[in-house]
Amino acid sequence: MKDRDAGTRPGDAPQFATVASALSTQQQLASALAARLRDAREELVTRWLERISARVEILPGKLFPSEELLNHVPLLIDGIAAYLDRSEDDVGSGLTVVAKAMELGALRHAQGFDAYEILKEHELLSGVVLAFLATVVDDPELPGTRGDTAICFQRVGHAVDQIRQATMTHFLRLSAERAHEREERLRRFNRMVSHELKNRVGVIRGAATMLGEGWLDAAQRDRFIRMTVENADGLQRVIQNLEALSRIEADTRQRRNVLLPQTATEVVRQLRASAAAKGVSVRIAPGLPAVEVDAAAVELCLMNYVSNAIKYSDPDKAERWIEITGEYRPSTIGTGDADAGAELVIHVRDNGRNVPESARARLFEQFFRAHAETVTGIEGTGLGLSIVRETAESLGGRAWAEFPEDGTTIFAFALPSRREEDAAAAGTRRPDGGTF
């Protein structure tokens, strides 16, 4: 009577029983699939790692580079299984799962992945898990209907999506921080450029004014003409730097990639007159890797290194030379680990004036000139090396100097690379037989 007063009919009872039974078989199937996922989590992570490593140029052992991360990545599978097993929970309710997803986002940011690669990585995770479950559901001993199976697969997809959201959110947060750092770097560069432009324009105006004076003798007139030409050349280099930097900051789809030997040849061509005036031979070493580089960035770095070496060539040496070399090698950028990927390293070696030991630590500081107190008659504001450092770091690389015992000086910069075609062009092999 109570059921009838509540609005039920005698024929409703079997329907309610059917619904309850359906929910029961669905939950049984979900629990069974979750258990299978947990049992196979190590195997699933291995499959996932193999598929990622087939798409990117990183050693398989470096996709999850630390033992701690590698051991805890299976927790992502556990999170998917828990979400499947307990339909009332959210996958994000497991703080460990979220933490590991965020840790993965930080790792991929440090390794230079882009957003597309991360999305593809999680698509591969979903594919690995669903392919595994597709073989499991063929087990005739498992309960449930096709509808139950479809609901379970839907929940697995939702769980992977939430893990992807946690990874991407942290990755994008770190990317935003890097973008802010680049903006600050650009502001600093603008201040540097403004300072140099003012200085050089001031020198040109002053020299031009003096050239109008009738009392100048020939030697003085030549001196002011030389000052005008040198500072005009300096202005031209600043403008070239600005143009190069504007191309570097542009969308990657608009960047111009050229072969490294081509870029080096163009730099030598542009500086041929300056080198000839100083009696300096600029040469490109045989075997420069024929890999594609960002034309703007590499040209900017090489231009500053080579022009600096020309400027500080040693007039007391009978033979004055500069040599550009390059190699593709295991990366040490940011990790100190020789197996952390690959990088393109470019060296500019010269036999010019040696840098005083007391000045070496400050070489890449803004406005610092290592020979300011020991060498006279050389114009400059101390911005060239800091521009190289800023440019290399903006692309995830680094810049430094070396001082071999033979008395030469090496200025170098390295840019990270994971491109398969670069490794193939350089002919660099990994310890596992593949290419860096």
NULO-248457 format. One record per residue (C-alpha): chain; x, y, z. Coordinates in nm, 3 decimals, decimal comma. Example, Ala and Ser with C-alpha at 12.3 -4.5 7.8 and 13.67 -1.06 7.14 Angstrom:
REM residues 2
{atom A; {1,230; -0,450; 0,780}} {atom A; {1,367; -0,106; 0,714}} 
***
This chain:
REM residues 436
{atom A; {0,000; 0,000; 0,000}} {atom A; {0,282; 0,233; 0,091}} {atom A; {0,447; 0,175; -0,246}} {atom A; {0,122; 0,243; -0,428}} {atom A; {0,066; 0,565; -0,228}} {atom A; {0,416; 0,667; -0,327}} {atom A; {0,314; 0,647; -0,691}} {atom A; {0,445; 0,304; -0,784}} {atom A; {0,267; 0,030; -0,971}} {atom A; {0,301; -0,342; -0,931}} {atom A; {0,462; -0,370; -1,276}} {atom A; {0,744; -0,131; -1,182}} {atom A; {0,931; -0,368; -0,954}} {atom A; {1,099; -0,575; -1,227}} {atom A; {1,212; -0,253; -1,399}} {atom A; {1,382; -0,129; -1,083}} {atom A; {1,543; -0,468; -1,038}} {atom A; {1,675; -0,453; -1,395}} {atom A; {1,830; -0,110; -1,336}} {atom A; {1,988; -0,223; -1,012}} {atom A; {2,124; -0,530; -1,185}} {atom A; {2,265; -0,319; -1,470}} {atom A; {2,441; -0,090; -1,228}} {atom A; {2,580; -0,390; -1,050}} {atom A; {2,724; -0,553; -1,365}} {atom A; {2,867; -0,221; -1,480}} {atom A; {3,041; -0,174; -1,148}} {atom A; {3,164; -0,533; -1,151}} {atom A; {3,309; -0,482; -1,499}} {atom A; {3,468; -0,152; -1,397}} {atom A; {3,630; -0,310; -1,092}} {atom A; {3,758; -0,603; -1,297}} {atom A; {3,909; -0,376; -1,564}} {atom A; {4,063; -0,153; -1,297}} {atom A; {4,230; -0,456; -1,141}} {atom A; {4,370; -0,561; -1,480}} {atom A; {4,507; -0,208; -1,533}} {atom A; {4,683; -0,214; -1,198}} {atom A; {4,837; -0,553; -1,268}} {atom A; {4,966; -0,441; -1,608}} {atom A; {5,076; -0,087; -1,518}} {atom A; {5,449; -0,148; -1,561}} {atom A; {5,392; -0,301; -1,903}} {atom A; {5,163; -0,015; -2,005}} {atom A; {5,415; 0,250; -1,899}} {atom A; {5,685; 0,070; -2,099}} {atom A; {5,464; 0,069; -2,409}} {atom A; {5,388; 0,438; -2,359}} {atom A; {5,756; 0,526; -2,322}} {atom A; {5,844; 0,333; -2,638}} {atom A; {5,580; 0,515; -2,843}} {atom A; {5,691; 0,856; -2,716}} {atom A; {6,059; 0,786; -2,781}} {atom A; {5,969; 0,687; -3,138}} {atom A; {5,834; 1,039; -3,194}} {atom A; {6,095; 1,261; -3,027}} {atom A; {6,473; 1,275; -3,040}} {atom A; {6,543; 1,194; -2,673}} {atom A; {6,708; 0,883; -2,542}} {atom A; {6,440; 0,644; -2,402}} {atom A; {6,605; 0,656; -2,060}} {atom A; {6,571; 1,034; -2,058}} {atom A; {6,198; 1,054; -2,131}} {atom A; {6,154; 0,987; -1,759}} {atom A; {6,510; 1,076; -1,655}} {atom A; {6,513; 1,007; -1,283}} {atom A; {6,448; 0,679; -1,107}} {atom A; {6,199; 0,855; -0,884}} {atom A; {5,992; 0,982; -1,176}} {atom A; {6,016; 0,654; -1,366}} {atom A; {5,904; 0,460; -1,061}} {atom A; {5,610; 0,691; -0,998}} {atom A; {5,479; 0,731; -1,352}} {atom A; {5,278; 0,408; -1,303}} {atom A; {5,079; 0,606; -1,048}} {atom A; {4,912; 0,772; -1,347}} {atom A; {4,780; 0,429; -1,446}} {atom A; {4,670; 0,378; -1,086}} {atom A; {4,480; 0,705; -1,104}} {atom A; {4,299; 0,592; -1,417}} {atom A; {4,216; 0,259; -1,253}} {atom A; {4,087; 0,428; -0,936}} {atom A; {3,865; 0,663; -1,137}} {atom A; {3,727; 0,367; -1,331}} {atom A; {3,671; 0,165; -1,015}} {atom A; {3,502; 0,438; -0,809}} {atom A; {3,265; 0,626; -1,037}} {atom A; {3,176; 0,880; -0,770}} {atom A; {3,537; 1,001; -0,742}} {atom A; {3,725; 1,247; -0,961}} {atom A; {4,066; 1,142; -1,087}} {atom A; {4,201; 1,467; -0,945}} {atom A; {4,093; 1,365; -0,596}} {atom A; {4,413; 1,162; -0,575}} {atom A; {4,672; 1,427; -0,489}} {atom A; {4,960; 1,195; -0,579}} {atom A; {4,824; 1,148; -0,931}} {atom A; {4,788; 1,522; -0,980}} {atom A; {5,137; 1,582; -0,843}} {atom A; {5,286; 1,331; -1,086}} {atom A; {5,092; 1,479; -1,378}} {atom A; {5,226; 1,824; -1,288}} {atom A; {5,576; 1,680; -1,247}} {atom A; {5,548; 1,543; -1,599}} {atom A; {5,447; 1,888; -1,722}} {atom A; {5,755; 2,042; -1,560}} {atom A; {5,979; 1,775; -1,711}} {atom A; {5,842; 1,826; -2,062}} {atom A; {5,883; 2,202; -2,027}} {atom A; {6,247; 2,158; -1,927}} {atom A; {6,305; 1,917; -2,216}} {atom A; {6,171; 2,166; -2,469}} {atom A; {5,850; 1,986; -2,567}} {atom A; {5,579; 2,201; -2,720}} {atom A; {5,208; 2,188; -2,637}} {atom A; {5,130; 1,972; -2,939}} {atom A; {5,385; 1,710; -2,834}} {atom A; {5,237; 1,694; -2,485}} {atom A; {4,885; 1,656; -2,619}} {atom A; {5,010; 1,384; -2,851}} {atom A; {5,186; 1,214; -2,560}} {atom A; {4,860; 1,187; -2,368}} {atom A; {4,682; 1,071; -2,680}} {atom A; {4,936; 0,790; -2,693}} {atom A; {4,869; 0,711; -2,326}} {atom A; {4,497; 0,688; -2,398}} {atom A; {4,565; 0,465; -2,699}} {atom A; {4,790; 0,231; -2,500}} {atom A; {4,537; 0,193; -2,218}} {atom A; {4,235; 0,150; -2,445}} {atom A; {4,417; -0,099; -2,669}} {atom A; {4,503; -0,302; -2,360}} {atom A; {4,146; -0,295; -2,234}} {atom A; {4,015; -0,391; -2,578}} {atom A; {4,198; -0,722; -2,546}} {atom A; {4,090; -0,770; -2,186}} {atom A; {3,714; -0,729; -2,247}} {atom A; {3,720; -1,031; -2,478}} {atom A; {3,756; -1,246; -2,168}} {atom A; {3,424; -1,436; -2,147}} {atom A; {3,448; -1,453; -1,769}} {atom A; {3,411; -1,075; -1,734}} {atom A; {3,063; -0,951; -1,643}} {atom A; {2,872; -0,674; -1,819}} {atom A; {2,719; -0,587; -2,151}} {atom A; {2,841; -0,390; -2,450}} {atom A; {2,680; -0,083; -2,296}} {atom A; {2,873; -0,142; -1,974}} {atom A; {3,193; -0,171; -2,176}} {atom A; {3,123; 0,153; -2,360}} {atom A; {3,066; 0,339; -2,032}} {atom A; {3,391; 0,201; -1,886}} {atom A; {3,587; 0,307; -2,195}} {atom A; {3,428; 0,651; -2,174}} {atom A; {3,543; 0,686; -1,814}} {atom A; {3,898; 0,583; -1,905}} {atom A; {3,905; 0,855; -2,170}} {atom A; {3,776; 1,107; -1,917}} {atom A; {4,044; 1,005; -1,666}} {atom A; {4,322; 1,050; -1,923}} {atom A; {4,175; 1,387; -2,015}} {atom A; {4,190; 1,505; -1,653}} {atom A; {4,551; 1,389; -1,622}} {atom A; {4,628; 1,576; -1,943}} {atom A; {4,465; 1,889; -1,800}} {atom A; {4,684; 1,872; -1,489}} {atom A; {4,998; 1,825; -1,701}} {atom A; {4,908; 2,100; -1,949}} {atom A; {4,805; 2,349; -1,680}} {atom A; {5,144; 2,323; -1,512}} {atom A; {5,328; 2,324; -1,846}} {atom A; {5,144; 2,639; -1,958}} {atom A; {5,213; 2,807; -1,624}} {atom A; {5,584; 2,746; -1,666}} {atom A; {5,567; 2,860; -2,028}} {atom A; {5,401; 3,183; -1,916}} {atom A; {5,679; 3,239; -1,665}} {atom A; {5,938; 3,186; -1,939}} {atom A; {5,753; 3,429; -2,164}} {atom A; {5,766; 3,686; -1,884}} {atom A; {6,141; 3,628; -1,847}} {atom A; {6,184; 3,679; -2,221}} {atom A; {5,991; 4,004; -2,201}} {atom A; {6,221; 4,122; -1,923}} {atom A; {6,521; 4,017; -2,130}} {atom A; {6,386; 4,215; -2,424}} {atom A; {6,340; 4,523; -2,206}} {atom A; {6,700; 4,494; -2,089}} {atom A; {6,815; 4,460; -2,446}} {atom A; {6,615; 4,768; -2,545}} {atom A; {6,792; 4,964; -2,273}} {atom A; {7,129; 4,836; -2,398}} {atom A; {7,047; 4,928; -2,757}} {atom A; {6,926; 5,274; -2,659}} {atom A; {7,251; 5,334; -2,474}} {atom A; {7,465; 5,222; -2,768}} {atom A; {7,262; 5,419; -3,023}} {atom A; {7,295; 5,737; -2,820}} {atom A; {7,669; 5,689; -2,781}} {atom A; {7,735; 5,620; -3,147}} {atom A; {7,506; 5,894; -3,276}} {atom A; {7,678; 6,135; -3,037}} {atom A; {8,022; 6,038; -3,167}} {atom A; {7,911; 6,072; -3,531}} {atom A; {7,755; 6,413; -3,472}} {atom A; {8,061; 6,533; -3,284}} {atom A; {8,301; 6,408; -3,551}} {atom A; {8,088; 6,556; -3,830}} {atom A; {8,087; 6,892; -3,652}} {atom A; {8,463; 6,888; -3,612}} {atom A; {8,512; 6,804; -3,979}} {atom A; {8,356; 7,140; -4,060}} {atom A; {8,631; 7,324; -3,873}} {atom A; {8,890; 7,483; -4,102}} {atom A; {9,179; 7,460; -3,856}} {atom A; {9,200; 7,076; -3,868}} {atom A; {9,516; 6,932; -4,017}} {atom A; {9,514; 6,621; -4,239}} {atom A; {9,591; 6,379; -3,956}} {atom A; {9,310; 6,516; -3,737}} {atom A; {9,067; 6,511; -4,028}} {atom A; {9,152; 6,147; -4,100}} {atom A; {9,097; 6,065; -3,733}} {atom A; {8,747; 6,215; -3,729}} {atom A; {8,661; 6,049; -4,061}} {atom A; {8,770; 5,716; -3,916}} {atom A; {8,559; 5,775; -3,603}} {atom A; {8,257; 5,852; -3,821}} {atom A; {8,300; 5,541; -4,033}} {atom A; {8,362; 5,311; -3,736}} {atom A; {8,057; 5,436; -3,549}} {atom A; {7,843; 5,420; -3,863}} {atom A; {7,952; 5,057; -3,897}} {atom A; {7,860; 5,008; -3,531}} {atom A; {7,514; 5,153; -3,593}} {atom A; {7,469; 4,917; -3,884}} {atom A; {7,553; 4,621; -3,661}} {atom A; {7,303; 4,740; -3,400}} {atom A; {7,034; 4,761; -3,668}} {atom A; {7,125; 4,413; -3,790}} {atom A; {7,101; 4,286; -3,432}} {atom A; {6,757; 4,441; -3,396}} {atom A; {6,640; 4,286; -3,721}} {atom A; {6,776; 3,948; -3,616}} {atom A; {6,615; 3,970; -3,273}} {atom A; {6,280; 4,064; -3,426}} {atom A; {6,300; 3,748; -3,636}} {atom A; {6,392; 3,542; -3,331}} {atom A; {6,089; 3,669; -3,139}} {atom A; {5,857; 3,597; -3,432}} {atom A; {5,630; 3,296; -3,449}} {atom A; {5,830; 2,978; -3,508}} {atom A; {5,631; 2,916; -3,826}} {atom A; {5,771; 3,240; -3,967}} {atom A; {6,134; 3,172; -3,882}} {atom A; {6,382; 3,117; -4,160}} {atom A; {6,586; 2,800; -4,118}} {atom A; {6,904; 2,758; -4,321}} {atom A; {7,200; 2,523; -4,311}} {atom A; {7,471; 2,613; -4,060}} {atom A; {7,753; 2,634; -4,322}} {atom A; {7,540; 2,877; -4,522}} {atom A; {7,489; 3,100; -4,219}} {atom A; {7,858; 3,096; -4,131}} {atom A; {7,951; 3,183; -4,490}} {atom A; {7,715; 3,481; -4,485}} {atom A; {7,869; 3,612; -4,161}} {atom A; {8,221; 3,583; -4,306}} {atom A; {8,107; 3,764; -4,621}} {atom A; {7,958; 4,054; -4,425}} {atom A; {8,271; 4,097; -4,214}} {atom A; {8,523; 4,047; -4,497}} {atom A; {8,611; 4,416; -4,526}} {atom A; {8,657; 4,460; -4,150}} {atom A; {8,878; 4,152; -4,132}} {atom A; {9,089; 4,265; -4,430}} {atom A; {9,143; 4,606; -4,271}} {atom A; {9,288; 4,433; -3,963}} {atom A; {9,482; 4,173; -4,162}} {atom A; {9,275; 3,891; -4,012}} {atom A; {9,197; 3,566; -4,194}} {atom A; {8,851; 3,430; -4,110}} {atom A; {8,801; 3,067; -4,204}} {atom A; {8,529; 2,808; -4,168}} {atom A; {8,661; 2,469; -4,059}} {atom A; {8,585; 2,169; -4,282}} {atom A; {8,310; 1,942; -4,157}} {atom A; {8,083; 2,210; -4,013}} {atom A; {7,759; 2,012; -3,947}} {atom A; {7,512; 2,060; -4,232}} {atom A; {7,216; 2,097; -3,996}} {atom A; {6,935; 2,349; -4,016}} {atom A; {6,954; 2,642; -3,773}} {atom A; {6,750; 2,949; -3,696}} {atom A; {6,919; 3,189; -3,938}} {atom A; {6,849; 3,500; -3,732}} {atom A; {6,973; 3,362; -3,399}} {atom A; {7,287; 3,190; -3,523}} {atom A; {7,383; 3,477; -3,753}} {atom A; {7,342; 3,723; -3,465}} {atom A; {7,563; 3,517; -3,232}} {atom A; {7,829; 3,449; -3,494}} {atom A; {7,832; 3,811; -3,609}} {atom A; {7,905; 3,936; -3,258}} {atom A; {8,166; 3,670; -3,183}} {atom A; {8,356; 3,712; -3,510}} {atom A; {8,340; 4,094; -3,514}} {atom A; {8,463; 4,096; -3,154}} {atom A; {8,755; 3,869; -3,249}} {atom A; {8,842; 4,097; -3,542}} {atom A; {8,828; 4,403; -3,318}} {atom A; {9,066; 4,251; -3,063}} {atom A; {9,309; 4,086; -3,306}} {atom A; {9,673; 4,116; -3,202}} {atom A; {9,866; 4,355; -3,434}} {atom A; {10,197; 4,219; -3,305}} {atom A; {10,135; 3,874; -3,457}} {atom A; {10,244; 3,810; -3,813}} {atom A; {9,950; 3,578; -3,874}} {atom A; {9,610; 3,672; -3,736}} {atom A; {9,325; 3,427; -3,777}} {atom A; {8,973; 3,333; -3,666}} {atom A; {8,821; 2,988; -3,714}} {atom A; {8,456; 2,883; -3,695}} {atom A; {8,391; 2,520; -3,597}} {atom A; {8,084; 2,328; -3,492}} {atom A; {7,970; 1,991; -3,367}} {atom A; {7,654; 1,803; -3,280}} {atom A; {7,696; 1,626; -2,948}} {atom A; {7,518; 1,493; -2,636}} {atom A; {7,365; 1,778; -2,442}} {atom A; {7,473; 1,911; -2,105}} {atom A; {7,232; 2,206; -2,112}} {atom A; {7,072; 2,252; -1,774}} {atom A; {7,141; 1,896; -1,652}} {atom A; {7,511; 1,825; -1,641}} {atom A; {7,416; 1,489; -1,784}} {atom A; {7,587; 1,381; -2,104}} {atom A; {7,282; 1,181; -2,213}} {atom A; {7,019; 1,455; -2,179}} {atom A; {6,950; 1,483; -2,551}} {atom A; {7,159; 1,663; -2,811}} {atom A; {7,284; 2,012; -2,881}} {atom A; {7,453; 2,201; -3,161}} {atom A; {7,773; 2,364; -3,035}} {atom A; {7,947; 2,637; -3,236}} {atom A; {8,298; 2,764; -3,151}} {atom A; {8,476; 3,077; -3,268}} {atom A; {8,849; 3,041; -3,196}} {atom A; {9,107; 3,318; -3,249}} {atom A; {9,469; 3,396; -3,173}} {atom A; {9,406; 3,758; -3,080}} {atom A; {9,468; 3,944; -2,756}} {atom A; {9,419; 3,708; -2,467}} {atom A; {9,151; 3,804; -2,215}} {atom A; {9,299; 3,903; -1,878}} {atom A; {9,228; 3,635; -1,621}} {atom A; {9,076; 3,890; -1,384}} {atom A; {8,817; 3,984; -1,647}} {atom A; {8,704; 3,640; -1,758}} {atom A; {8,426; 3,595; -1,505}} {atom A; {8,254; 3,914; -1,623}} {atom A; {8,288; 3,872; -1,998}} {atom A; {7,915; 3,834; -2,067}} {atom A; {7,800; 4,117; -1,842}} {atom A; {7,628; 4,415; -2,002}} {atom A; {7,860; 4,708; -2,083}} {atom A; {8,168; 4,522; -1,958}} {atom A; {8,481; 4,558; -2,172}} {atom A; {8,763; 4,322; -2,082}} {atom A; {9,036; 4,535; -2,245}} {atom A; {8,900; 4,877; -2,152}} {atom A; {9,201; 4,956; -1,929}} {atom A; {9,471; 4,786; -2,135}} {atom A; {9,383; 4,854; -2,500}} {atom A; {9,310; 5,202; -2,640}} {atom A; {9,166; 5,316; -2,970}} {atom A; {8,901; 5,042; -2,994}} {atom A; {8,540; 5,159; -2,999}} {atom A; {8,269; 4,958; -2,826}} {atom A; {8,013; 4,956; -2,548}} {atom A; {8,053; 4,599; -2,419}} {atom A; {7,718; 4,476; -2,547}} {atom A; {7,817; 4,214; -2,805}} {atom A; {7,879; 3,921; -2,572}} {atom A; {7,576; 3,996; -2,356}} {atom A; {7,362; 3,998; -2,673}} {atom A; {7,494; 3,652; -2,760}} {atom A; {7,416; 3,525; -2,411}} {atom A; {7,064; 3,671; -2,415}} {atom A; {6,995; 3,527; -2,760}} {atom A; {7,122; 3,177; -2,677}} {atom A; {6,937; 3,164; -2,346}} {atom A; {6,613; 3,284; -2,506}} {atom A; {6,625; 2,967; -2,718}} {atom A; {6,707; 2,739; -2,425}} {atom A; {7,082; 2,741; -2,491}} {atom A; {7,391; 2,895; -2,333}} {atom A; {7,704; 3,091; -2,418}} {atom A; {8,052; 3,076; -2,266}} {atom A; {8,424; 3,129; -2,324}} {atom A; {8,721; 2,893; -2,302}} {atom A; {9,091; 2,970; -2,268}} {atom A; {9,313; 2,682; -2,387}} {atom A; {9,674; 2,655; -2,274}} {atom A; {9,797; 2,731; -2,627}} {atom A; {9,704; 3,096; -2,577}} {atom A; {9,406; 3,104; -2,812}} {atom A; {9,058; 3,212; -2,707}} {atom A; {8,734; 3,028; -2,779}} {atom A; {8,391; 3,184; -2,762}} {atom A; {8,111; 2,929; -2,793}} {atom A; {7,735; 2,894; -2,780}} {atom A; {7,510; 2,588; -2,777}} {atom A; {7,150; 2,546; -2,886}} {atom A; {6,936; 2,242; -2,794}} {atom A; {6,810; 2,016; -3,070}} {atom A; {6,601; 1,700; -3,083}} {atom A; {6,544; 1,689; -3,459}} {atom A; {6,605; 1,350; -3,616}} {atom A; {6,714; 1,508; -3,943}} {atom A; {6,978; 1,715; -3,761}} {atom A; {7,126; 1,407; -3,601}} {atom A; {7,123; 1,225; -3,933}} {atom A; {7,292; 1,519; -4,109}} {atom A; {7,558; 1,541; -3,840}} {atom A; {7,610; 1,164; -3,843}} {atom A; {7,609; 1,153; -3,463}} {atom A; {7,530; 0,816; -3,309}} {atom A; {7,384; 0,737; -2,972}} {atom A; {7,527; 0,468; -2,744}} {atom A; {7,220; 0,253; -2,823}} {atom A; {7,299; 0,268; -3,197}} {atom A; {7,047; 0,537; -3,283}} {atom A; {7,117; 0,900; -3,353}} {atom A; {7,129; 1,183; -3,102}} 
***
